[in-house]
Each structure stands twice: as structure tokens, then as C-alpha cells.
Amino acid sequence: MWAPLHLPDFIDNERLKLAEALAQLLRHQRQADFASGYFNLGGFALVQEALWLVPRFRLLLSKEQGAGGGELYPAGFRRELERAQLNVQNRELARELVRFLQRPEVEVRLYTKGFFHGKAYIFNDVAIIGSSNFTQAGLTSNTELNSVHKQGYAVQAAREWFERFWTQSEDFKHGLIQLLEESKLISSVYSPYLIFIKSLYEYFKDELTVDLDKGRDVGKSLVDLADFQEKAFERALRILQKYDGVFIADSVGLGKTWIGKRLLEHFGYFQRKRCLVIAPAQLREMWEKELASIQVAAHVESMERLGRKDFDPSQYFDVDVVLVDESHNFRNSNQRYDALSQIMAAGRRKKAILLTATPINNSVFDLYNQVMLFAQDDRYFARAGIPHLRSYFVRASLDGDVLNLLEEVMIRRTRQFIKREFPEAVINGERIRFPERRLHTVRYSLEALAPGLYEQIALLFEKLELAAYNPERFLKSPTPEEEEKVLRNEALISLMKTILLKRFESSAEAFRRSLDRYIGFHERFIEELMRGRLLSAGDYRRLLDLEGEDSDEEVQAFLQKLPSVAASSYKALELAQAAAEDLEALRKMRGLVEPIKTESDPKIAELVALIRQHAGRKILVFSYFQDTIRYIEKAFRGAYAHDLARWRWEVVDGSVDPKRRAEIIQRFAPKAQRAKVPPEKELDLLLATDVFSEGQNLQDADTLINFDLHWNPVRMVQRAGRIDRLGSPFEVIHIYNFFPEEGLEAMLGLLERLWDKILQIDKNVGLDASVLGEAVNPKTFNALRRIEREDAGVADELEAEAEISSEFMRLVLSSFLQKIGAERIEAIPYGAHSGLAGRERKGVFFHFKVGDEHIWRFYDVETGSFLDSKHRIFQLIQCDETTPRVDADYEVDALLEMAKKELLEELNAQHAETLRELPKVQRELKALLWGLDHHPQVDRNDLLEVMGALKEPLPRVLLKELRDIQDKYRGRDVELVEALKEFARRYRLDQKDNEPRQAKTFTEEDLELVVYLTLA
């Protein structure tokens, strides 16, 4: 039989490992008392079989050094659990330790009065005392020195020493079991809801505890922000530092201007950078005043001026920061867009601050075009997991999911979010309050004046073909290209009819004016067709201009240039017959609305009655159409002048110049505009088009009237945002919406059929986003009906637009933190996991952290593929406190290794320098230029200058110009070099940072597993 006498006097892990000695002793002793400063799973693993054989076992451990009074855990144990690899061996080892600890013969205590340095392994008749901790290294590999005491008195002295500290220590058996069960190796105590919340908490943690660069002295700001605005400012700085571009996209009325102002102060005043503000003309004066108030010498340019052909963007090539107010006006590529793109592309890298409450108006490509103002190329967000931006938006155009990108560059909160999350927010010492919005429906009827009007208009609309706008339809033998053009024309005609219906609902006058234009065109179209000439709508407008100039000679010359209608090519008589039928239908519609005049129009009468009921209030009346607003003006100055004699009022539409507009705004809202206006000069009433719905502070008013229907219901929110703003003195604001008493459903039916036709054509040939955006989507009909029912909740829902922001994710986290707090979540270790029953898909959700980046992946076990959309993953894993835990029988460790491998490949590909591939035109020009190295007429310094300018991918707007240069000087190498040199100097490409980005190689050590969740 083995006996302690066989042990050497010293054990140093060389000739004999302490683990071997302990294993032998545990098999032959009745009791074992271990005391150790540190303990880990590896130490347990070495002696676990023998431990099960000892009849009684006591373990005395030390509290972690530096742990707070409320934190009780053994020194190093939690850290070791966190570092342990997730594999079958470690999982089973942790479970085995729990089973061992649950034995009644096993006791564990924790010494908490200081750090316990002693290490002793005491049995019935032997005690080992020395330097070895109860860890894998301490028992096997560390160079240790442990003394073996076999004498009875020495063993007894060691036991008395152990008992003294044992009695001073706290029971920790349950605590140690809990640590193991809460560790990532077991995680048996976590509901799926807690793991779901842990993921959200870690994802948004930086926003909850903002900690900007401590060394940066931002100085004393002159811009007083509320808490929620300060949070946006801080996050915007982080985004700008990372991407050089940020969207401030809070809902209307939440102070985007103030956040932008603070950012301009930061860059323009404290960092002395050159700043440029681009804003709608009516906001230019406001921005100039705001910048003067914070001593920032930024130039303010109107976006309208950027759209002029004579605008010279080079005057702003040297700015460092560009703020664009109402940036959604740059959602389409046009003259103003190209001018801004040139400013952003030229010279040093610039920072872009984009303010808009509606980043997406018609399609997700609205957002793409705005992002490309600061993104260098389509590879710009590769390191954010978006390898090619345009391809990402093509996919997003199908499912609307752009959350992964918006999380990188956009700050967006709604009014409801701010009310809920920042209830005590203050500005200038005053608590912020938001008025209650109340919707009111105002009904009017045209049937008494024009019986059967809606039914007859609907029938005529159904027959209306507007064939004159689609002459290709009457070609005898159209080519495939011409057949496609027929379809595109049909979509445009459906759009024209949609707009005509909108104008009919708006006012009889707006409808009449449109009909007069259509009738005039059709009359002239048929007249010229009979002469063998084809007149387009554009040619017709030019012809009217010439006839207005009273130059018959020019008119005749112009007519002679019109395309001829060859009898061999066109079915001219059929075209003429179709146009004549359309002309007849248009004239009939014109006749139906002829009786509706300003003095007899029931809709105008209802408007006047409504205004008179609200005497003493400031009222804002909106219409989509300028013709309608001017029609109302005519009524107010004529038939209703006496009824409205007490009211001081003005009209604001696109024809009013910005200076006059600013004066009107100050007279209507002197408090909001901080303007001194004598009471007798103040205005009570404004009639305005949507030119007035952007960026204006009009919270002196509490009443808004929408004279026409909200075919785009979000526009109601935008309009309401003029008066429902921070600083409103009112408890309630009133929004009145006009609805016809009859005919609405007939109109909606017509619009739905037009939409279906446009959509079908889009599927066949693909239509421009502007066509789809202007059409009326039937999805909005439900919102329209809710507005009619005076459901104020629809405004909050429209405002939220959760599909383009992660606010819905933050709200879930916020709700938990308000009820329970962060402490519970902070205590959950990385790598923790749980499971739930899968609803749509079965698989495993993994949340990784790489540096400061958080990456979500979902592995679908049925398809064998990974999903990376945060929005779709959120929908899959979202649960609540009632969701039961259901663990899936998956080989999670193998799936985890697969996820890590794929993620590492993806990260290394994203960060590789090869992703910065040059566009084709740059590659071709560089190849050509290399061949000119020894050209006798080409200066080598010029060549090097041009080559350096083409080193990095250029923005889209410059590539377009570069292609023009390539085409113009093809085969003329010397002139090409000169043109390229002038191009590089004009856009100051020598100032660009051409240092290649260093490629980083990621390894498994860079990946931290935050949590995972199985879906069974």
C-alpha cells in the first residue's frame, strides 16, 4: 500500500509533480483541507478523479485583490473562466466541478479580510506547505518549492493554522457554484431575454456612457444644448472622426440646427477650420445670424445658387467642413448635386454634416446619393462590413434594410423617443415640453354645386389615354428600344394622371390650370400632326415662349425643325383619333369644374369659416400647389375680403424672394425668430406652399390647416414640425385636415390602379426612382384614413420610421434599464449564452466584438449560411421576460469555429489594401501614362504629378469629368497630359492624403465573443 512516507521532503514539480502527490494522497486519506490564493479549472482537472474518492474535502480560497466590498469571488477564478476556450472539454470540466461541489461532503469558504497568500494541502497524517497554488500551473509546470511535513505535531500545527483562517472566512460553496453556472462554460442561469438584452447593452454601451478624448479642450461653448442634443453632438464627433460624414436626422422640431451649430462651433471656432453652410435660400439669413452669435466666420451659400449654371464651386474648394441643411434636397444627381460633389471632392479631405428629418423620401437611393457626398467610393464602408455600397443599396431597394449602414453614420431620434428617454431635459435652464398634437377633420362637399362631379371625373379619367405623350405606341414596326420606350411613356402618363388627380382634390383652380395646359398642348399637337409634324410637350413649351416674344419668323423656323410623321412609319390617323378623344375628355372635365369659383367654392367657404372660429390665434395654411395658394389668396382679397378684414395675412410660395420671405416669417413668428416687430405689424395668418415646410421656426402659432390631402402622409409631420418645436409655449397644437365628404374612395381606387400599372412597368423595364416616388403608394391609404379619423397616433408612427433607424432597438434596452438597471447586465460575462424556440429560422446568433466594433451574425442551420443584417437578426432574436429558455442540440462549438473562420476571412478581406481598386478610367489612364515615361514632348515632372493625382480612387463626379478628358484627347497624348495636369490642379488633388491605408491582419485573438443565442 502507498504511504505518505514515500513522499520526498520537498516537491518542486521537477522530479515529482505536486498534482501526482495530491492525487495519491486523495485516494488514501479520509479528509483533505486545501488552502490556496488561486484556484482554476485546470487545477481541478488534474486531481478530479481522486477528489471524488476523499470522504471529506474543504477548500479555503482568497477573495480577489482589489474587489469591492460587495464583490465576492476567488482570486483569479472569474478571469480564468472568462479566458477559457469554449470547447466540449472545458464545458464538461465546469459541469463536473459543479457536480463535485454539490456533494454534501464538500465545503468551500472564502477569506475576505485581505488577500490570503498561504498555500497548504493538509491531510490526516501529512501536510504540504509551500508556494504552489491550486492551479494547473501551480501543480505541474511552475518552478515551485513545497515542503512535505510528515510529523504528527507539524501536521497538527498546519491543521490548527487552517482552522483559524477557516473560522474567519465566509461560506462560498453556493457562490462558487453560481460563478460556474453563470460562466460562459455553463450559462445555465440565463434566460434568452437576458442574453438578448446583454447583446443590446454591449452594442449601445458607448452611447450610454460617452467618454470623449480626455485631452481635448473644447472650451466654453456658447451653444446651450439639452441632454439629448449633447449626446447627439458627442456621437456625431465620433462618427465624423471615423467616417468624415454624419447625418443628424432627428425628427422635425428637435433642434437639429442647434446640434449642427454646436458642431460648427467645435470645428470653426475651437479648431479654426474653414466652414461652409449650404441651406435653402429661405434659411440663409437664419444661419448667418446663428453663426454670428457663436463667432464662427463660416460662409452660408444657398443650395438654389449651387444649381445655377454660372455657379463656380472652386471658390469653396479650400473649406474643411461642409454643413448641409435639409440635405434631402441632394437626393438626386443634378446640377446642384454635382457642384456640391465637386466641393467635397476637391483638395483636402472634408467633413460633411448632413441635417435632414427625411433622409429617405422616394427610395433608398435618396440616401445613397447623400452618403456618396462624403464617401470616397463604393468601397468606403468595406471595414464596416459593406464591401460595395451600391450593391448594398440595390439589395436594400428590395427589402428596405439599410440599418447596418445607418448605425455607422446616422443619428436619428423621434419626438416620442426624446419624451420617453429625456423627460427632464432642459435648455437655457427651462424644462423642455412637447405640445400634444390634436388632429381635426374638416369636411366639404362640391356635389351641391356640381352634382355627380366625382363620378363623372372618375369615368373620364378611366378613358383618358394621353396618347399625344406616347407617339411611339403608334409606330407600325417599333424596334425593341422603341417598345421599351412605349412602356416608360405609359408609366409617365400614369404619373401625369396621378398629379392631375392630386390637383383636382387640391382645388378647382389648380385642376383648371392643368387642364388648360393639357388642352392647349393637345389642340396644337393635333394641328401640327395634320401637317405631318410631331410636337412634343417640350417643343410645345418652347413654342409658347417664342409666340410670347411675338416673333413669327422664329416660330416658323422652329416649326420647320420639328420631326416629321412619315406615313410609312406611323399610324398617324389612329394617333390623331386617340389625341382627339383625349382632348374631348379634357374639355369635358374642364366644363365640370367651371361652376366652382372663389365666391361659390364650398371648400374655400369652409376654410374661411374655420379661420373665423380661431380669432386671436396665429394660423398657418398649407397647400401642396402654388396655384391653390394663389386661388385662396384671390378669394381672400375678393369675395371674402370683408369677412377677413380683421386678419393680417400674407402669402409665401416659391415666387416670393428670400428677403421678402424672411420679413414675412419675422412678422408671423417674432418670438421664435427673436425679432422685434411692433404688434400692429404682426401677422395672424400665413398661406404657404411646402417651400415653407423646411427648417422654419414658427412656434408662435398653434394652429395648422392642411387644405389638401396628404398623398405623402409624412408631409403632415414635416408641416406640423414648423409649429410643434422645442420652445413652443402651447400645451396643445391643432392640425386641421380637409377631406371631401364624397368621392374619396373613388379617387383612391383610381390612384391604386395607376400605382399598379406603374409598378408592373417598373418590373418589366425598371423606372427612375423619381417616377416611383411621385406616384401614390396605396400603403399610405391606411395612414390617410387614420388621419381622417383624427387618430393622432399616426403622426408619431409616421415620424418614427423605425425601418431606417435602430431606435426600436434602443427602446427595448432603455425599457429594461429603467426597470432593472445596468448592474444585472454588467455582471453577465462575455461568452454567456441561452436559447429559445426559433420562430422563422433555426440556428445560432453570435455577437462578436473586434476592437470597438460590434458584429452580429446569425448562422442558419437549415441553409448552412450566415446572415449579417442587424435589422433581420434583431427580429429573429427579439424576446421578452416571458420567453422560456429552450436549448438547442447543436454542435455550437463547431459552429462557433466556423463563424470565427468566416468572420476573420471577411475582416481580412475588408481591411486588405487591394479593396481600394481604382475605377476603370483611372486604371486605363495610368497604364497609358506609364508608357509616356520616355516621350520626348512630355515633361517627366508633369507625368509624376498626374500619376500622383490618380493614385487613389476619385469620387463619381470627378470620374465623369475624367472620362470626358479621356475621350476628348484620345490619341493626343501630349494634350492629354496637359489636360490631366490642369484637372489635377483645378481640384487640388495634390492636397489629398494619398497615404495608403495600412492593411491589418486579424487573428482569432482579436475576436471576443460577447454572447450567443441558439434558436431551436
Residue pairs with C-beta under 8 A, 6 or more apart in sequence:
1 28
2 24
2 27
2 28
3 28
4 25
4 123
4 125
4 126
4 148
4 150
5 150
7 16
7 21
7 126
7 148
7 150
8 15
8 16
8 148
9 147
9 148
10 145
10 146
10 147
10 148
11 17
11 18
11 21
11 128
11 130
11 132
11 144
11 146
11 148
12 143
12 144
12 145
12 146
13 132
13 139
13 140
13 141
13 142
13 143
13 144
14 143
17 139
17 140
18 121
18 128
18 132
18 138
18 139
18 140
18 144
18 146
19 46
19 47
19 139
19 140
21 128
21 148
22 46
22 47
22 50
22 121
22 128
22 139
23 46
23 47
23 49
23 50
24 50
25 32
25 121
25 123
25 126
26 32
26 47
26 50
26 51
26 53
26 54
27 50
27 53
27 54
29 54
29 123
29 124
29 125
29 126
30 54
30 55
30 56
30 124
31 54
31 55
31 56
31 57
31 58
31 123
31 124
32 51
32 54
32 56
32 57
32 58
32 121
32 122
32 123
33 57
33 58
33 60
33 120
33 121
33 122
33 123
33 159
33 162
33 166
34 57
34 58
34 59
34 60
34 120
34 121
34 122
34 134
35 60
35 61
35 116
35 118
35 119
35 120
35 121
35 122
35 162
35 165
36 59
36 60
36 61
36 62
36 119
36 133
36 134
36 135
36 138
37 61
37 62
37 75
37 115
37 116
37 117
37 118
37 119
37 133
38 61
38 62
38 74
38 75
38 76
38 77
38 133
38 134
38 135
38 138
39 59
39 61
39 74
39 76
39 77
39 133
39 134
39 135
40 76
40 77
40 80
40 134
40 135
40 136
41 80
41 81
41 84
41 90
41 93
41 94
41 97
41 136
42 80
42 135
42 136
42 137
43 133
43 134
43 135
43 136
43 138
43 139
44 51
44 93
44 96
44 97
44 100
44 134
45 93
45 136
46 136
46 139
46 140
47 139
48 93
48 96
48 97
48 100
51 57
51 100
52 100
54 105
55 105
56 105
57 105
57 106
57 107
58 106
58 107
58 108
58 109
58 166
59 106
59 107
59 108
59 109
59 134
60 108
60 109
60 110
60 111
60 116
60 162
60 165
60 166
60 169
61 74
61 75
61 77
61 108
61 109
61 110
61 111
61 116
61 172
61 176
62 74
62 75
62 110
62 111
62 115
62 116
62 117
63 72
63 73
63 74
63 75
63 110
63 111
63 112
63 115
63 116
64 71
64 73
64 74
64 75
64 76
64 77
64 78
65 75
65 115
67 73
72 110
72 112
72 170
72 172
72 175
73 110
73 175
73 179
74 110
74 172
74 176
74 179
75 115
75 116
76 135
77 176
77 179
78 179
78 183
78 829
81 94
81 179
81 180
81 183
81 184
81 185
81 829
82 183
82 184
82 829
82 830
82 831
84 90
84 94
84 183
84 184
84 185
86 184
86 185
86 831
86 892
86 893
86 896
86 1009
87 893
88 893
90 185
91 185
91 186
91 893
93 185
94 180
94 183
94 185
94 186
95 185
95 186
97 180
98 177
98 180
98 181
98 186
100 106
101 108
101 173
101 176
101 177
101 180
102 177
106 173
107 171
107 173
108 171
108 172
108 173
108 175
108 176
109 166
109 169
109 170
109 171
109 172
110 169
110 170
110 172
110 175
111 165
111 168
111 169
112 169
112 170
113 168
116 165
118 129
118 161
118 165
119 129
119 130
119 131
119 132
119 133
119 134
119 138
119 146
120 127
120 128
120 129
120 158
120 161
120 162
121 127
121 128
121 129
122 128
122 155
122 158
122 159
122 162
123 155
124 155
125 150
125 152
125 155
126 148
126 149
126 150
126 155
127 148
127 149
127 154
127 155
127 158
127 159
128 146
128 147
128 148
128 149
129 146
129 147
129 149
129 158
130 144
130 145
130 146
130 147
131 138
131 142
131 144
131 145
131 146
132 138
132 139
132 142
132 144
132 146
138 144
149 155
149 158
178 189
180 186
181 187
181 188
181 189
182 189
182 190
182 827
182 828
182 829
182 832
183 829
183 831
183 832
184 829
184 830
184 831
184 832
184 833
184 1009
187 831
187 832
187 833
187 834
190 828
190 832
190 833
190 834
190 885
191 834
191 881
191 883
191 885
192 834
192 835
192 836
192 877
192 879
192 883
192 884
192 885
192 886
192 1013
193 879
193 880
193 881
193 883
194 824
194 825
194 828
194 834
195 828
195 832
195 833
195 834
195 1011
195 1012
195 1013
196 877
196 878
196 879
196 1013
197 812
197 813
197 816
197 825
198 825
198 828
198 832
198 1010
198 1011
199 845
199 847
199 856
199 877
199 1010
199 1011
199 1013
200 809
200 810
200 812
200 813
201 208
201 813
201 817
201 822
201 825
201 826
202 847
202 849
202 854
202 1010
202 1011
203 809
203 847
203 854
204 809
204 810
204 813
206 238
206 852
207 231
207 235
207 810
208 817
208 822
210 231
210 234
210 235
212 234
212 237
212 238
217 270
218 266
218 270
219 269
219 270
221 262
221 265
222 265
222 293
222 294
222 295
223 258
223 261
223 262
223 265
223 294
224 427
224 428
225 233
225 255
225 258
225 259
225 262
225 427
226 255
226 422
226 425
226 426
226 427
226 432
226 726
227 422
227 424
227 425
227 426
228 254
228 413
228 418
228 421
228 422
228 425
229 254
229 255
229 258
229 259
229 262
229 427
232 248
232 250
232 259
232 411
232 413
233 259
233 262
233 263
233 266
235 411
236 246
236 248
236 259
236 263
236 353
236 411
237 263
237 266
239 245
239 246
239 408
239 409
239 411
240 246
240 263
240 351
240 353
242 408
243 374
243 380
243 381
243 408
243 409
244 349
244 350
244 351
244 352
244 374
245 351
245 352
245 353
245 354
245 371
245 373
245 374
245 375
245 409
246 352
246 353
246 354
246 409
246 410
246 411
247 327
247 354
247 355
247 356
247 359
247 370
247 406
247 409
247 410
247 411
247 412
248 256
248 259
248 260
248 353
248 354
248 355
248 356
248 411
249 256
249 355
249 356
249 357
249 359
249 410
249 411
249 412
249 805
250 256
250 259
250 357
250 411
250 412
250 413
250 414
251 357
251 412
251 413
251 414
251 415
251 717
251 721
251 799
252 357
252 717
252 718
252 720
252 721
252 722
252 724
252 725
252 799
253 415
253 721
253 724
253 725
253 726
254 413
254 415
254 418
254 726
255 427
255 726
256 355
256 356
256 357
257 286
257 290
257 325
257 355
257 695
259 355
260 323
260 325
260 353
260 355
261 290
261 291
261 294
263 321
263 323
263 353
264 275
264 277
264 291
264 294
264 296
264 298
264 321
264 323
264 353
265 294
265 296
267 273
267 275
267 320
267 321
267 351
268 274
268 275
268 291
268 296
268 297
268 298
268 321
269 294
269 295
269 296
273 320
273 321
274 298
274 318
274 319
274 320
274 321
275 296
275 298
275 299
275 319
275 320
275 321
275 322
275 323
276 298
276 299
276 301
276 316
276 319
276 321
276 322
276 323
276 343
277 287
277 291
277 298
277 299
277 300
277 301
277 322
277 323
277 324
277 325
278 300
278 301
278 302
278 303
278 306
278 322
278 323
278 324
278 325
278 340
279 286
279 287
279 300
279 301
279 302
279 303
279 324
279 325
279 326
279 695
280 302
280 303
280 304
280 325
280 326
280 329
280 694
280 695
281 302
281 303
281 304
281 305
281 658
281 661
282 658
282 661
282 662
282 665
282 691
282 692
282 694
282 695
282 696
283 325
283 326
283 694
283 695
283 696
284 300
284 301
284 302
284 658
285 658
285 659
285 662
286 662
286 695
286 697
287 300
287 325
288 300
291 297
291 298
291 300
298 323
299 316
299 319
301 316
302 658
303 324
303 326
303 329
303 330
303 336
303 340
304 336
305 311
306 313
306 335
306 336
306 339
306 340
307 334
307 335
307 336
307 339
308 335
309 335
311 339
313 339
313 340
313 342
313 343
313 346
314 342
314 346
314 986
316 322
316 343
317 342
317 343
317 346
317 347
317 987
317 988
318 347
318 348
318 988
319 343
319 350
320 348
320 350
320 351
321 350
321 351
321 352
321 353
322 340
322 343
322 344
322 350
322 351
322 352
322 353
323 352
323 353
323 354
323 355
324 330
324 340
324 352
324 353
324 354
324 355
324 373
325 355
325 695
326 355
326 356
326 694
326 695
327 354
327 355
327 356
327 359
327 370
327 373
328 356
328 358
328 359
328 361
328 366
328 370
329 336
330 336
330 337
330 340
330 369
330 370
330 373
331 361
331 362
331 365
331 366
331 367
331 369
331 370
332 366
332 369
332 769
332 770
333 369
337 369
338 957
340 373
341 372
341 373
341 955
341 956
341 957
342 957
342 958
342 987
343 350
344 350
344 352
344 373
344 374
344 955
345 954
345 955
345 957
345 958
345 987
346 986
346 987
346 988
346 989
347 987
347 988
347 991
347 992
348 988
348 991
348 992
348 993
349 992
349 993
350 374
351 374
352 373
352 374
354 370
354 373
356 370
357 718
357 721
358 714
358 718
359 366
359 367
359 370
359 410
359 412
359 804
360 366
360 367
360 801
360 804
361 773
362 769
362 770
362 772
362 773
362 774
363 397
363 769
363 772
363 773
364 393
364 396
364 397
364 400
364 402
365 393
365 397
365 769
366 769
367 393
367 402
367 405
367 804
368 389
368 390
368 393
371 389
371 405
371 409
372 389
372 955
372 956
375 381
375 389
376 952
376 953
376 955
377 916
377 919
377 953
377 954
377 955
378 388
378 389
378 390
378 391
379 387
379 388
379 389
379 915
379 916
379 917
379 953
380 389
381 389
381 392
381 405
381 408
382 388
382 910
382 911
382 915
383 910
383 911
384 404
384 405
384 408
384 853
385 404
385 855
385 868
385 906
385 910
386 392
386 404
386 405
387 909
387 910
387 915
389 405
392 402
392 404
392 405
393 402
395 401
396 402
400 803
400 804
401 803
401 869
401 871
401 872
402 804
403 803
403 804
403 805
403 806
403 869
403 870
403 871
404 868
404 869
404 870
404 871
406 412
406 804
406 805
406 806
407 806
407 870
410 805
412 804
412 805
412 807
413 421
413 807
414 796
414 799
414 800
414 807
415 434
415 724
415 796
415 799
416 796
416 799
416 800
417 800
417 807
417 810
417 811
418 425
418 432
418 434
419 434
420 811
420 814
421 814
422 432
424 431
425 431
425 432
426 432
427 726
427 727
432 726
433 728
434 724
434 728
435 702
435 724
435 728
435 730
435 731
435 732
435 733
436 731
436 732
436 733
436 792
437 720
437 724
437 732
437 733
437 735
437 792
437 795
438 732
438 733
438 734
438 735
438 790
438 792
439 735
439 737
439 787
439 790
439 791
439 792
439 794
439 795
440 734
440 735
440 736
440 737
440 790
441 736
441 737
441 739
441 787
441 788
441 789
441 790
442 606
442 607
442 610
442 705
442 736
442 737
442 738
442 739
443 606
443 738
443 739
443 740
443 741
444 602
444 603
444 605
444 606
444 738
444 739
444 740
444 741
445 602
445 740
445 741
445 742
446 453
446 454
446 508
446 596
446 602
446 603
446 740
446 743
447 453
447 454
447 741
447 742
447 743
448 602
449 595
449 596
449 600
449 601
449 602
450 592
450 593
450 595
450 596
453 592
453 593
453 743
454 740
454 742
454 743
454 746
454 747
455 743
455 746
456 588
456 592
457 504
457 589
457 592
457 743
458 743
458 746
458 747
458 749
458 750
460 585
460 588
460 589
461 497
461 500
461 501
461 750
462 750
463 581
463 585
464 497
464 582
464 585
464 586
465 493
465 578
465 581
465 582
466 493
466 496
466 497
466 518
466 582
467 473
467 474
467 575
467 578
467 579
467 582
468 521
468 522
468 525
468 526
468 575
468 578
468 579
468 582
469 489
469 492
469 493
469 496
469 537
470 486
470 489
470 490
470 493
471 534
471 565
471 570
471 575
472 478
472 482
472 483
472 485
472 486
472 489
473 486
473 489
473 490
474 570
474 571
474 572
474 574
474 575
474 578
475 482
475 569
475 570
475 571
476 568
476 569
476 570
476 571
477 569
478 486
484 765
487 761
487 764
487 765
488 761
488 765
488 767
490 757
490 761
491 757
491 758
491 761
491 762
491 767
491 771
492 771
494 754
494 757
494 758
494 761
494 775
495 754
495 758
495 771
495 774
495 775
497 750
497 754
498 751
498 754
498 755
498 774
498 775
498 776
499 514
499 774
500 511
500 514
500 515
500 518
501 747
501 750
501 751
501 754
502 624
502 625
502 708
502 709
502 711
502 776
503 510
503 511
503 513
503 514
503 625
503 627
503 628
504 510
504 511
504 593
504 747
505 708
505 709
505 740
505 747
506 623
506 624
506 625
506 627
506 628
506 707
506 708
507 601
507 603
507 623
507 625
507 627
507 628
507 631
507 632
507 707
507 708
508 593
508 596
508 597
508 601
508 631
509 598
509 627
509 628
509 630
509 631
509 634
510 625
510 627
510 628
510 631
511 589
511 593
512 590
512 593
512 594
513 627
515 586
515 589
515 590
515 593
516 590
518 586
519 583
519 586
519 587
519 590
520 540
520 544
521 535
521 537
521 540
522 579
522 582
522 583
522 586
523 583
524 535
524 540
524 543
525 535
525 540
525 579
526 576
526 579
526 580
526 583
528 534
528 535
528 559
528 562
529 535
529 565
529 572
529 575
529 576
529 579
530 576
532 564
532 565
533 559
533 562
533 563
533 564
533 565
534 562
534 563
534 564
534 565
535 543
535 562
539 558
539 562
542 558
543 555
543 558
543 559
546 554
546 555
546 558
547 555
565 572
565 575
598 604
598 631
598 634
598 635
598 638
598 639
599 635
599 638
599 639
601 635
603 707
603 738
604 631
604 632
604 635
604 639
604 640
606 738
607 621
607 632
607 705
607 707
607 738
608 635
608 636
608 640
608 643
608 644
610 705
610 736
611 619
611 621
611 644
611 647
611 685
611 705
612 643
612 644
614 703
615 646
617 684
617 701
617 702
617 703
618 668
618 669
618 683
618 684
618 685
618 700
618 701
618 702
618 703
619 684
619 685
619 686
619 701
619 703
619 704
619 705
620 668
620 685
620 686
620 688
620 698
620 701
620 703
620 704
620 705
620 719
620 722
620 723
621 632
621 685
621 686
621 687
621 688
621 704
621 705
621 707
622 688
622 689
622 690
622 692
622 693
622 704
622 705
622 706
622 707
622 719
623 629
623 632
623 687
623 688
623 689
623 706
623 707
623 708
624 689
624 690
624 708
624 711
624 715
625 689
625 708
626 653
626 654
626 655
626 689
628 707
628 708
629 651
629 653
629 687
629 688
629 689
630 651
630 653
632 687
632 707
633 651
633 687
636 644
636 649
636 687
644 685
647 684
647 685
648 682
648 683
648 684
648 685
649 683
649 684
649 685
649 686
649 687
650 664
650 667
650 668
650 683
650 685
650 686
650 687
651 686
651 687
651 688
652 661
652 664
652 665
652 686
652 687
652 688
652 689
652 691
652 692
653 688
653 689
653 691
653 692
654 689
654 691
656 664
661 692
664 683
664 686
665 673
665 696
665 698
666 673
666 675
666 677
667 677
667 681
667 682
667 683
668 682
668 683
668 686
668 698
668 700
668 701
669 696
669 697
669 698
669 699
669 700
669 701
670 676
670 677
670 682
670 700
671 699
671 700
671 729
672 697
672 698
672 699
672 700
672 725
672 727
673 697
686 692
686 698
690 715
690 718
690 719
692 722
693 715
693 718
693 719
693 721
693 722
694 718
696 722
697 722
697 725
697 727
698 722
698 723
698 725
699 722
699 723
699 724
699 725
699 727
699 728
699 729
699 730
701 722
701 723
702 723
702 728
702 730
702 732
702 733
702 734
703 723
703 733
703 734
703 736
704 719
704 720
704 722
704 723
704 733
704 734
704 735
704 736
705 736
705 738
706 716
706 719
706 735
706 736
706 737
706 738
707 738
708 738
709 737
709 738
709 739
709 784
710 716
710 737
710 780
710 783
710 784
710 787
711 751
711 776
711 780
711 784
712 780
713 780
713 783
713 784
713 787
713 794
713 798
714 798
714 801
716 735
716 737
716 787
716 795
716 798
717 795
717 798
717 799
720 733
720 735
720 795
723 733
724 733
735 795
737 787
737 788
739 788
744 788
748 778
748 781
748 784
751 776
751 778
752 778
752 781
754 775
754 776
755 775
755 776
755 777
755 778
758 767
758 771
758 772
758 775
761 767
762 771
762 772
783 794
783 798
786 793
786 794
787 794
800 807
800 808
802 808
803 871
806 870
808 874
809 870
809 874
812 878
816 825
817 825
828 1011
830 849
830 1008
830 1009
830 1010
830 1011
831 1009
831 1010
831 1011
831 1012
832 1011
833 892
833 1011
833 1012
833 1013
833 1014
834 885
834 887
834 1013
834 1014
835 885
835 886
835 887
835 888
835 1013
835 1014
835 1015
835 1016
836 877
836 879
836 883
836 884
836 885
836 886
836 1013
836 1014
836 1015
836 1016
837 884
837 886
837 1015
837 1016
838 876
838 1015
838 1016
839 876
839 1015
840 875
840 876
841 858
841 860
841 862
841 876
841 1015
842 860
842 861
842 862
842 888
842 1015
842 1016
843 858
843 859
843 860
843 861
843 862
843 1014
843 1015
844 858
844 859
844 861
844 888
844 890
844 892
844 895
844 896
844 899
844 1012
844 1013
844 1014
844 1015
845 856
845 857
845 858
845 873
845 876
845 877
845 1012
845 1013
845 1014
845 1015
846 856
846 857
846 858
846 859
846 896
846 899
846 1009
846 1012
847 854
847 855
847 856
847 1009
847 1010
847 1011
847 1012
848 854
848 855
848 856
848 857
848 899
848 900
848 903
848 1007
848 1008
848 1009
848 1010
849 855
849 1007
849 1008
849 1010
850 907
850 1002
850 1006
850 1007
850 1008
851 1006
854 1010
855 868
855 903
856 868
856 870
856 873
857 866
857 867
857 868
857 873
857 899
857 902
857 903
858 866
858 867
858 868
858 872
858 873
858 876
858 877
859 865
859 866
859 867
859 895
859 898
859 899
860 866
860 867
861 890
861 895
866 899
866 902
867 873
876 1015
877 1013
877 1015
886 1016
887 1014
887 1016
888 1014
888 1015
888 1016
889 1016
890 1014
892 1012
892 1014
896 1009
896 1012
900 1004
900 1007
903 1007
904 1002
904 1003
904 1004
904 1007
907 1002
907 1006
908 1000
908 1001
908 1002
909 915
911 999
911 1000
911 1001
911 1002
912 999
913 996
913 997
913 998
913 999
916 952
916 953
916 996
916 997
917 953
918 926
918 950
918 952
918 953
919 953
919 954
919 959
921 959
921 962
921 963
921 966
922 950
922 953
922 954
922 959
922 962
924 966
925 950
925 962
925 966
925 980
926 947
926 950
928 973
928 976
929 943
929 946
929 947
929 950
929 977
929 980
930 947
932 938
932 943
932 973
932 977
933 940
933 943
935 973
935 974
937 974
938 973
938 974
938 977
942 977
942 978
942 981
943 977
945 981
945 984
945 990
946 977
946 980
946 981
946 984
948 989
948 990
948 994
949 980
949 983
949 984
949 989
949 990
949 992
950 980
950 984
951 994
952 992
952 994
954 962
954 989
958 987
961 983
962 983
965 976
965 979
965 980
965 983
966 976
968 979
969 975
969 976
969 979
970 976
983 989
984 990
